[in-house]
């Protein structure tokens, strides 16, 4: 048996122990990707964009499209800034290819919650 075992798991006298410091990572701030209603973009295109870029099922995309149509806007998803702006650019780029004036915005998500520290 070693001295460590006979000492009840305690380090030997004169031996140093290392302290491990762990850093706590903060979550990145999140942003909402919002679709806005207009009079020209087709409902089918909005459903297709929600399914393709936001991985919504057909039923979810259809429900969100109707919300955008009746309420003027709807949240497609909540993501870190880089992902949110990338999705916005992809959707708007494809909308322009089809000559639709679809407007997508990115807004900070302020849920009012502070993280535990």
MIRODO-825666 format. One record per residue: x, y, z of N, C-alpha, C in turn; residue number from 1. Coordinates in steps of 0.02 Angstrom, whole numbers, plus 32768, in hexadecimal, padded with zeros to 4 digits. Atoms other than C-alpha are relative to their C-alpha. Example, Ala and Ser with C-alpha at 12.3 -4.5 7.8 and 13.67 -1.06 7.14 Angstrom:
# MIRODO-825666
<r n_X="802D" n_Y="7FC5" n_Z="8000" ca_X="8267" ca_Y="7F1F" ca_Z="8186" c_X="802D" c_Y="803C" c_Z="8000" num="1"/>
<r n_X="7FD6" n_Y="7FC5" n_Z="7FFD" ca_X="82AC" ca_Y="7FCB" ca_Z="8165" c_X="7FD9" c_Y="8037" c_Z="8025" num="2"/>
This chain:
# MIRODO-825666
<r n_X="802A" n_Y="7FC4" n_Z="8000" ca_X="8000" ca_Y="8000" ca_Z="8000" c_X="802C" c_Y="803E" c_Z="8000" num="1"/>
<r n_X="7FDA" n_Y="7FC1" n_Z="8001" ca_X="8038" ca_Y="80B0" ca_Z="7FDE" c_X="7FEE" c_Y="8029" c_Z="803D" num="2"/>
<r n_X="800D" n_Y="7FD4" n_Z="7FC7" ca_X="8041" ca_Y="8137" ca_Z="8060" c_X="7FBE" c_Y="8025" c_Z="7FF9" num="3"/>
<r n_X="803E" n_Y="7FDD" n_Z="800E" ca_X="7FAE" ca_Y="818D" ca_Z="800D" c_X="7FC4" c_Y="7FD7" c_Z="8018" num="4"/>
<r n_X="8037" n_Y="802B" n_Z="7FED" ca_X="7F3E" ca_Y="80F7" ca_Z="802E" c_X="7FFB" c_Y="7FF9" c_Z="804C" num="5"/>
<r n_X="8002" n_Y="8009" n_Z="7FB8" ca_X="7F6F" ca_Y="80E7" ca_Z="80E5" c_X="7FEE" c_Y="8041" c_Z="8024" num="6"/>
<r n_X="800F" n_Y="7FBF" n_Z="7FE3" ca_X="7F4F" ca_Y="81A0" ca_Z="8102" c_X="7FB6" c_Y="8012" c_Z="7FF7" num="7"/>
<r n_X="8047" n_Y="7FF2" n_Z="8009" ca_X="7E94" ca_Y="8191" ca_Z="80DF" c_X="7FF1" c_Y="8029" c_Z="7FC2" num="8"/>
<r n_X="800C" n_Y="7FDC" n_Z="803D" ca_X="7EA1" ca_Y="81D8" ca_Z="8030" c_X="801C" c_Y="8047" c_Z="8001" num="9"/>
<r n_X="7FE4" n_Y="7FBD" n_Z="7FFB" ca_X="7EF9" ca_Y="8276" ca_Z="806D" c_X="8046" c_Y="8001" c_Z="7FE0" num="10"/>
<r n_X="7FBD" n_Y="7FFD" n_Z="801C" ca_X="7F96" ca_Y="82B3" ca_Z="8015" c_X="8036" c_Y="7FFB" c_Z="8037" num="11"/>
<r n_X="7FC9" n_Y="8005" n_Z="7FD0" ca_X="803D" ca_Y="8290" ca_Z="8068" c_X="8016" c_Y="8045" c_Z="8016" num="12"/>
<r n_X="7FE8" n_Y="7FC1" n_Z="7FE5" ca_X="8088" ca_Y="8315" ca_Z="80D3" c_X="8035" c_Y="801E" c_Z="7FD2" num="13"/>
<r n_X="7FD1" n_Y="7FDF" n_Z="802C" ca_X="80E5" ca_Y="8396" ca_Z="806A" c_X="7FED" c_Y="7FFC" c_Z="7FB7" num="14"/>
<r n_X="8017" n_Y="8006" n_Z="8045" ca_X="8089" ca_Y="8365" ca_Z="7FCC" c_X="7FCD" c_Y="8037" c_Z="7FF2" num="15"/>
<r n_X="802E" n_Y="7FCA" n_Z="8012" ca_X="802C" ca_Y="83F0" ca_Z="7F71" c_X="7FC6" c_Y="7FE4" c_Z="7FD8" num="16"/>
<r n_X="803A" n_Y="8013" n_Z="8028" ca_X="7F7E" ca_Y="83E0" ca_Z="7F29" c_X="7FF1" c_Y="8039" c_Z="7FCF" num="17"/>
<r n_X="8011" n_Y="7FCE" n_Z="8033" ca_X="7F49" ca_Y="8439" ca_Z="7E8B" c_X="7FB6" c_Y="8011" c_Z="8004" num="18"/>
<r n_X="8045" n_Y="7FEA" n_Z="8001" ca_X="7EAB" ca_Y="849F" ca_Z="7E86" c_X="7FEC" c_Y="800A" c_Z="7FB7" num="19"/>
<r n_X="8018" n_Y="7FF8" n_Z="8044" ca_X="7E48" ca_Y="8492" ca_Z="7DE6" c_X="7FCD" c_Y="8038" c_Z="7FFF" num="20"/>
<r n_X="802F" n_Y="7FC9" n_Z="8007" ca_X="7DF2" ca_Y="8532" ca_Z="7DB4" c_X="7FDA" c_Y="7FF6" c_Z="7FBF" num="21"/>
<r n_X="802A" n_Y="8008" n_Z="803C" ca_X="7D61" ca_Y="851F" ca_Z="7D3D" c_X="7FDD" c_Y="8041" c_Z="7FF1" num="22"/>
<r n_X="8023" n_Y="7FC3" n_Z="8015" ca_X="7D1E" ca_Y="85B0" ca_Z="7CDB" c_X="7FBA" c_Y="7FEE" c_Z="7FEA" num="23"/>
<r n_X="8045" n_Y="800A" n_Z="8014" ca_X="7C66" ca_Y="85BE" ca_Z="7CC2" c_X="7FF4" c_Y="8028" c_Z="7FC0" num="24"/>
<r n_X="800C" n_Y="7FDE" n_Z="8040" ca_X="7C37" ca_Y="85E6" ca_Z="7C0F" c_X="7FBB" c_Y="801F" c_Z="7FFF" num="25"/>
<r n_X="8041" n_Y="7FDF" n_Z="8006" ca_X="7BAD" ca_Y="8662" ca_Z="7BED" c_X="7FE0" c_Y="7FEA" c_Z="7FBE" num="26"/>
<r n_X="8023" n_Y="800F" n_Z="803E" ca_X="7B2A" ca_Y="8637" ca_Z="7B6E" c_X="8000" c_Y="803E" c_Z="7FD5" num="27"/>
<r n_X="8001" n_Y="7FC5" n_Z="802C" ca_X="7B2E" ca_Y="86A7" ca_Z="7AD5" c_X="7FBA" c_Y="801F" c_Z="8001" num="28"/>
<r n_X="8042" n_Y="7FE1" n_Z="8002" ca_X="7AA2" ca_Y="8727" ca_Z="7ACA" c_X="7FD9" c_Y="7FE4" c_Z="7FC4" num="29"/>
<r n_X="802A" n_Y="801D" n_Z="8035" ca_X="7A10" ca_Y="86E9" ca_Z="7A61" c_X="7FD8" c_Y="8036" c_Z="7FDD" num="30"/>
<r n_X="8024" n_Y="7FD0" n_Z="802B" ca_X="79B3" ca_Y="8740" ca_Z="79D4" c_X="7FC6" c_Y="7FDD" c_Z="7FDE" num="31"/>
<r n_X="803C" n_Y="801A" n_Z="8022" ca_X="7905" ca_Y="8727" ca_Z="798A" c_X="8004" c_Y="800F" c_Z="7FB6" num="32"/>
<r n_X="8006" n_Y="7FF6" n_Z="8048" ca_X="78F1" ca_Y="8710" ca_Z="78CF" c_X="7FB6" c_Y="8008" c_Z="7FF3" num="33"/>
<r n_X="8047" n_Y="7FEF" n_Z="8007" ca_X="784D" ca_Y="8763" ca_Z="78A1" c_X="7FEE" c_Y="800A" c_Z="7FB6" num="34"/>
<r n_X="801C" n_Y="7FF7" n_Z="8043" ca_X="77EA" ca_Y="8754" ca_Z="77FF" c_X="7FCA" c_Y="8035" c_Z="8004" num="35"/>
<r n_X="8032" n_Y="7FCB" n_Z="8003" ca_X="7780" ca_Y="87EB" ca_Z="77CE" c_X="7FD2" c_Y="7FF5" c_Z="7FC5" num="36"/>
<r n_X="8032" n_Y="8008" n_Z="8035" ca_X="76E1" ca_Y="87E8" ca_Z="7768" c_X="8008" c_Y="8036" c_Z="7FCA" num="37"/>
<r n_X="8005" n_Y="7FD0" n_Z="8037" ca_X="76D5" ca_Y="883C" ca_Z="76BE" c_X="7FC9" c_Y="7FE7" c_Z="7FD1" num="38"/>
<r n_X="8038" n_Y="8011" n_Z="802D" ca_X="7654" ca_Y="883B" ca_Z="7632" c_X="8015" c_Y="7FD8" c_Z="7FC3" num="39"/>
<r n_X="7FE9" n_Y="801F" n_Z="803E" ca_X="76C1" ca_Y="87E4" ca_Z="75AF" c_X="801F" c_Y="7FBB" c_Z="8008" num="40"/>
<r n_X="7FE0" n_Y="8041" n_Z="7FF6" ca_X="7722" ca_Y="8752" ca_Z="75F8" c_X="7FCA" c_Y="7FCB" c_Z="800A" num="41"/>
<r n_X="8034" n_Y="8034" n_Z="7FFC" ca_X="76BE" ca_Y="86B3" ca_Z="75E0" c_X="8006" c_Y="7FD8" c_Z="8041" num="42"/>
<r n_X="8002" n_Y="8029" n_Z="7FC3" ca_X="7689" ca_Y="8648" ca_Z="7672" c_X="802A" c_Y="7FC1" c_Z="7FF6" num="43"/>
<r n_X="7FD8" n_Y="803C" n_Z="800E" ca_X="76D9" ca_Y="85B1" ca_Z="761E" c_X="804B" c_Y="800D" c_Z="8008" num="44"/>
<r n_X="7FB9" n_Y="7FF0" n_Z="7FFA" ca_X="7781" ca_Y="8608" ca_Z="7617" c_X="8014" c_Y="8005" c_Z="804A" num="45"/>
<r n_X="7FF1" n_Y="7FF9" n_Z="7FB8" ca_X="777A" ca_Y="8634" ca_Z="76D1" c_X="8003" c_Y="7FBB" c_Z="8021" num="46"/>
<r n_X="8000" n_Y="8043" n_Z="7FE4" ca_X="774E" ca_Y="8580" ca_Z="76FD" c_X="8040" c_Y="7FDB" c_Z="7FEB" num="47"/>
<r n_X="7FC4" n_Y="8021" n_Z="8019" ca_X="77DC" ca_Y="853F" ca_Z="768F" c_X="803E" c_Y="801A" c_Z="8024" num="48"/>
<r n_X="7FC6" n_Y="7FE3" n_Z="7FDF" ca_X="785A" ca_Y="85B8" ca_Z="76DE" c_X="8005" c_Y="7FE9" c_Z="804A" num="49"/>
<r n_X="8000" n_Y="8017" n_Z="7FBA" ca_X="7825" ca_Y="8587" ca_Z="778F" c_X="8015" c_Y="7FB7" c_Z="8005" num="50"/>
<r n_X="7FED" n_Y="8047" n_Z="8000" ca_X="7838" ca_Y="84CF" ca_Z="7765" c_X="8049" c_Y="7FF7" c_Z="7FEE" num="51"/>
<r n_X="7FBB" n_Y="8008" n_Z="8018" ca_X="78DE" ca_Y="84E2" ca_Z="7709" c_X="8034" c_Y="801D" c_Z="8030" num="52"/>
<r n_X="7FCD" n_Y="7FDE" n_Z="7FD9" ca_X="793B" ca_Y="855E" ca_Z="7777" c_X="7FF7" c_Y="7FFB" c_Z="804C" num="53"/>
<r n_X="800D" n_Y="8003" n_Z="7FB8" ca_X="78E8" ca_Y="8546" ca_Z="7821" c_X="7FEB" c_Y="7FBA" c_Z="8016" num="54"/>
<r n_X="800E" n_Y="8046" n_Z="7FF3" ca_X="78C6" ca_Y="848B" ca_Z="7815" c_X="7FBD" c_Y="7FF4" c_Z="8024" num="55"/>
<r n_X="8044" n_Y="8008" n_Z="7FE5" ca_X="780D" ca_Y="849D" ca_Z="783E" c_X="7FDD" c_Y="7FC9" c_Z="7FD9" num="56"/>
<r n_X="8029" n_Y="8030" n_Z="8024" ca_X="7793" ca_Y="8413" ca_Z="7815" c_X="7FCE" c_Y="8028" c_Z="7FD6" num="57"/>
<r n_X="8030" n_Y="7FDD" n_Z="802B" ca_X="770F" ca_Y="843C" ca_Z="7792" c_X="7FC9" c_Y="8020" c_Z="802B" num="58"/>
<r n_X="8035" n_Y="7FE5" n_Z="7FD5" ca_X="768C" ca_Y="8453" ca_Z="781B" c_X="8018" c_Y="803D" c_Z="8027" num="59"/>
<r n_X="7FE5" n_Y="7FC7" n_Z="7FDA" ca_X="76FC" ca_Y="84C5" ca_Z="7884" c_X="800A" c_Y="803C" c_Z="7FD2" num="60"/>
<r n_X="7FF3" n_Y="7FCA" n_Z="8030" ca_X="772E" ca_Y="852B" ca_Z="77EB" c_X="7FBE" c_Y="8021" c_Z="7FEB" num="61"/>
<r n_X="8041" n_Y="7FE5" n_Z="8015" ca_X="7679" ca_Y="853E" ca_Z="77B6" c_X="7FE0" c_Y="802A" c_Z="8038" num="62"/>
<r n_X="801B" n_Y="7FDB" n_Z="7FC7" ca_X="7643" ca_Y="8575" ca_Z="7864" c_X="8024" c_Y="8043" c_Z="8008" num="63"/>
<r n_X="7FD9" n_Y="7FC2" n_Z="7FF9" ca_X="76D0" ca_Y="85F5" ca_Z="786E" c_X="7FF2" c_Y="8030" c_Z="7FC6" num="64"/>
<r n_X="8010" n_Y="7FD6" n_Z="8039" ca_X="76AB" ca_Y="8634" ca_Z="77BE" c_X="7FBD" c_Y="8023" c_Z="800B" num="65"/>
<r n_X="8041" n_Y="7FE2" n_Z="7FF3" ca_X="75F5" ca_Y="8652" ca_Z="77F1" c_X="8005" c_Y="8035" c_Z="8036" num="66"/>
<r n_X="7FF5" n_Y="7FCD" n_Z="7FCC" ca_X="7630" ca_Y="86AF" ca_Z="788C" c_X="801E" c_Y="803F" c_Z="7FE1" num="67"/>
<r n_X="7FE1" n_Y="7FC7" n_Z="8022" ca_X="769F" ca_Y="871E" ca_Z="7820" c_X="7FCB" c_Y="8025" c_Z="7FD7" num="68"/>
<r n_X="8032" n_Y="7FE2" n_Z="802C" ca_X="760E" ca_Y="873B" ca_Z="77A8" c_X="7FCA" c_Y="8026" c_Z="8028" num="69"/>
<r n_X="8036" n_Y="7FE0" n_Z="7FDB" ca_X="758C" ca_Y="8766" ca_Z="782D" c_X="8018" c_Y="8034" c_Z="8033" num="70"/>
<r n_X="7FE8" n_Y="7FD2" n_Z="7FCC" ca_X="75F6" ca_Y="87BC" ca_Z="78B3" c_X="8036" c_Y="8030" c_Z="7FE8" num="71"/>
<r n_X="7FCE" n_Y="7FD2" n_Z="801B" ca_X="7676" ca_Y="8810" ca_Z="7843" c_X="8048" c_Y="7FE9" c_Z="8007" num="72"/>
<r n_X="7FBC" n_Y="801A" n_Z="7FF8" ca_X="770F" ca_Y="87B3" ca_Z="7882" c_X="7FFE" c_Y="7FC1" c_Z="802B" num="73"/>
<r n_X="7FFB" n_Y="803E" n_Z="7FD9" ca_X="7749" ca_Y="8710" ca_Z="78CF" c_X="8049" c_Y="7FED" c_Z="8009" num="74"/>
<r n_X="7FBB" n_Y="8014" n_Z="7FF0" ca_X="77E6" ca_Y="86CB" ca_Z="7921" c_X="800E" c_Y="7FBB" c_Z="7FE3" num="75"/>
<r n_X="7FED" n_Y="803F" n_Z="8020" ca_X="7837" ca_Y="8645" ca_Z="78B6" c_X="802E" c_Y="7FD6" c_Z="802C" num="76"/>
<r n_X="7FD2" n_Y="8024" n_Z="7FD5" ca_X="78BB" ca_Y="8618" ca_Z="7937" c_X="802A" c_Y="8030" c_Z="8029" num="77"/>
<r n_X="7FD5" n_Y="7FD9" n_Z="7FD4" ca_X="7934" ca_Y="8653" ca_Z="79BD" c_X="8045" c_Y="7FDF" c_Z="7FFF" num="78"/>
<r n_X="7FBE" n_Y="801B" n_Z="800C" ca_X="79EE" ca_Y="8640" ca_Z="799E" c_X="8036" c_Y="8031" c_Z="8018" num="79"/>
<r n_X="7FC8" n_Y="7FD2" n_Z="7FF6" ca_X="7A9B" ca_Y="8688" ca_Z="79C6" c_X="8004" c_Y="8030" c_Z="7FC3" num="80"/>
<r n_X="8000" n_Y="7FCB" n_Z="8033" ca_X="7ABD" ca_Y="8727" ca_Z="7960" c_X="8017" c_Y="7FE8" c_Z="7FBB" num="81"/>
<r n_X="7FE5" n_Y="8015" n_Z="8041" ca_X="7B27" ca_Y="86D8" ca_Z="78D6" c_X="7FD0" c_Y="7FD3" c_Z="7FDA" num="82"/>
<r n_X="8030" n_Y="802E" n_Z="8021" ca_X="7AA9" ca_Y="864F" ca_Z="78B3" c_X="7FC2" c_Y="8026" c_Z="7FEB" num="83"/>
<r n_X="803C" n_Y="7FDA" n_Z="8010" ca_X="7A16" ca_Y="86C7" ca_Z="78B9" c_X="800A" c_Y="802C" c_Z="7FC2" num="84"/>
<r n_X="7FF4" n_Y="7FD4" n_Z="803A" ca_X="7A64" ca_Y="8741" ca_Z="783D" c_X="800D" c_Y="7FD7" c_Z="7FC1" num="85"/>
<r n_X="7FF5" n_Y="802C" n_Z="8039" ca_X="7A9A" ca_Y="86B1" ca_Z="77CD" c_X="7FBD" c_Y="7FE7" c_Z="7FE3" num="86"/>
<r n_X="8041" n_Y="8018" n_Z="8017" ca_X="79E9" ca_Y="866B" ca_Z="77C5" c_X="7FD9" c_Y="8039" c_Z="7FE0" num="87"/>
<r n_X="8021" n_Y="7FC6" n_Z="801D" ca_X="79A4" ca_Y="871A" ca_Z="77A4" c_X="8019" c_Y="800C" c_Z="7FB9" num="88"/>
<r n_X="7FE3" n_Y="7FF4" n_Z="8042" ca_X="7A1C" ca_Y="8731" ca_Z="7713" c_X="7FEC" c_Y="7FCA" c_Z="7FCE" num="89"/>
<r n_X="8012" n_Y="8036" n_Z="802D" ca_X="79F5" ca_Y="8686" ca_Z="76C9" c_X="7FB7" c_Y="8007" c_Z="7FE8" num="90"/>
<r n_X="8047" n_Y="7FF9" n_Z="8012" ca_X="7938" ca_Y="86A2" ca_Z="76CE" c_X="7FF5" c_Y="803B" c_Z="7FD3" num="91"/>
<r n_X="8009" n_Y="7FC4" n_Z="8029" ca_X="7940" ca_Y="8752" ca_Z="7689" c_X="801F" c_Y="7FF8" c_Z="7FBB" num="92"/>
<r n_X="7FE0" n_Y="800C" n_Z="8040" ca_X="79B8" ca_Y="871D" ca_Z="7600" c_X="7FD4" c_Y="7FD6" c_Z="7FD2" num="93"/>
<r n_X="802C" n_Y="802A" n_Z="8029" ca_X="7944" ca_Y="8694" ca_Z="75C5" c_X="7FC0" c_Y="8025" c_Z="7FEE" num="94"/>
<r n_X="803D" n_Y="7FD8" n_Z="800F" ca_X="78AE" ca_Y="8709" ca_Z="75D1" c_X="800E" c_Y="802F" c_Z="7FC6" num="95"/>
<r n_X="7FEF" n_Y="7FD2" n_Z="8037" ca_X="7907" ca_Y="8784" ca_Z="755E" c_X="8006" c_Y="7FDB" c_Z="7FBE" num="96"/>
<r n_X="7FFC" n_Y="8028" n_Z="803D" ca_X="7929" ca_Y="86F8" ca_Z="74E1" c_X="7FBA" c_Y="7FF6" c_Z="7FE1" num="97"/>
<r n_X="8045" n_Y="8009" n_Z="8016" ca_X="786C" ca_Y="86DF" ca_Z="74D7" c_X="7FDB" c_Y="8043" c_Z="7FFA" num="98"/>
<r n_X="801A" n_Y="7FBC" n_Z="8004" ca_X="7852" ca_Y="879D" ca_Z="74D7" c_X="7FC9" c_Y="800D" c_Z="8033" num="99"/>
<r n_X="802E" n_Y="7FF2" n_Z="7FC9" ca_X="77F7" ca_Y="879D" ca_Z="757E" c_X="8021" c_Y="8032" c_Z="802F" num="100"/>
<r n_X="7FE4" n_Y="7FCD" n_Z="7FD2" ca_X="780C" ca_Y="8831" ca_Z="75F5" c_X="8000" c_Y="7FEA" c_Z="8049" num="101"/>
<r n_X="8004" n_Y="8019" n_Z="7FBC" ca_X="780B" ca_Y="87C1" ca_Z="7690" c_X="8033" c_Y="8022" c_Z="802C" num="102"/>
<r n_X="7FD3" n_Y="7FDF" n_Z="7FD1" ca_X="7854" ca_Y="881B" ca_Z="7725" c_X="8008" c_Y="7FD4" c_Z="803E" num="103"/>
<r n_X="7FEE" n_Y="8028" n_Z="7FC5" ca_X="78AC" ca_Y="87BB" ca_Z="77AF" c_X="802D" c_Y="802C" c_Z="802B" num="104"/>
<r n_X="7FD6" n_Y="7FD8" n_Z="7FD4" ca_X="78F5" ca_Y="8813" ca_Z="7847" c_X="801C" c_Y="7FD4" c_Z="8038" num="105"/>
<r n_X="7FE0" n_Y="8022" n_Z="7FC8" ca_X="7966" ca_Y="87DF" ca_Z="78D6" c_X="7FFE" c_Y="8031" c_Z="803B" num="106"/>
<r n_X="8006" n_Y="7FD6" n_Z="7FC5" ca_X="7941" ca_Y="8824" ca_Z="7984" c_X="801C" c_Y="7FDB" c_Z="803D" num="107"/>
<r n_X="7FE7" n_Y="8021" n_Z="7FC3" ca_X="7994" ca_Y="8803" ca_Z="7A2D" c_X="7FC7" c_Y="7FDF" c_Z="8027" num="108"/>
<r n_X="8030" n_Y="8024" n_Z="7FD6" ca_X="7939" ca_Y="8785" ca_Z="7A99" c_X="800D" c_Y="8015" c_Z="8048" num="109"/>
<r n_X="7FF8" n_Y="7FEF" n_Z="7FBA" ca_X="7923" ca_Y="87D4" ca_Z="7B44" c_X="7FC8" c_Y="7FE0" c_Z="8027" num="110"/>
<r n_X="8033" n_Y="8027" n_Z="7FDC" ca_X="78C8" ca_Y="8753" ca_Z="7BA8" c_X="7FF6" c_Y="801A" c_Z="8047" num="111"/>
<r n_X="8008" n_Y="7FE5" n_Z="7FBD" ca_X="78DE" ca_Y="87B9" ca_Z="7C47" c_X="8020" c_Y="7FD6" c_Z="8035" num="112"/>
<r n_X="7FE0" n_Y="802C" n_Z="7FCF" ca_X="793E" ca_Y="872C" ca_Z="7C9A" c_X="804A" c_Y="800D" c_Z="8003" num="113"/>
<r n_X="7FB8" n_Y="7FFB" n_Z="7FF8" ca_X="79EA" ca_Y="873D" ca_Z="7CE2" c_X="801A" c_Y="7FBA" c_Z="800F" num="114"/>
<r n_X="7FE4" n_Y="8043" n_Z="7FF4" ca_X="7A5A" ca_Y="86A5" ca_Z="7CE4" c_X="801A" c_Y="7FFA" c_Z="8047" num="115"/>
<r n_X="7FE4" n_Y="800E" n_Z="7FBE" ca_X="7A8A" ca_Y="8655" ca_Z="7D89" c_X="804C" c_Y="8002" c_Z="7FFB" num="116"/>
<r n_X="7FB7" n_Y="7FFE" n_Z="8000" ca_X="7B3E" ca_Y="8675" ca_Z="7DB6" c_X="801A" c_Y="7FDC" c_Z="803B" num="117"/>
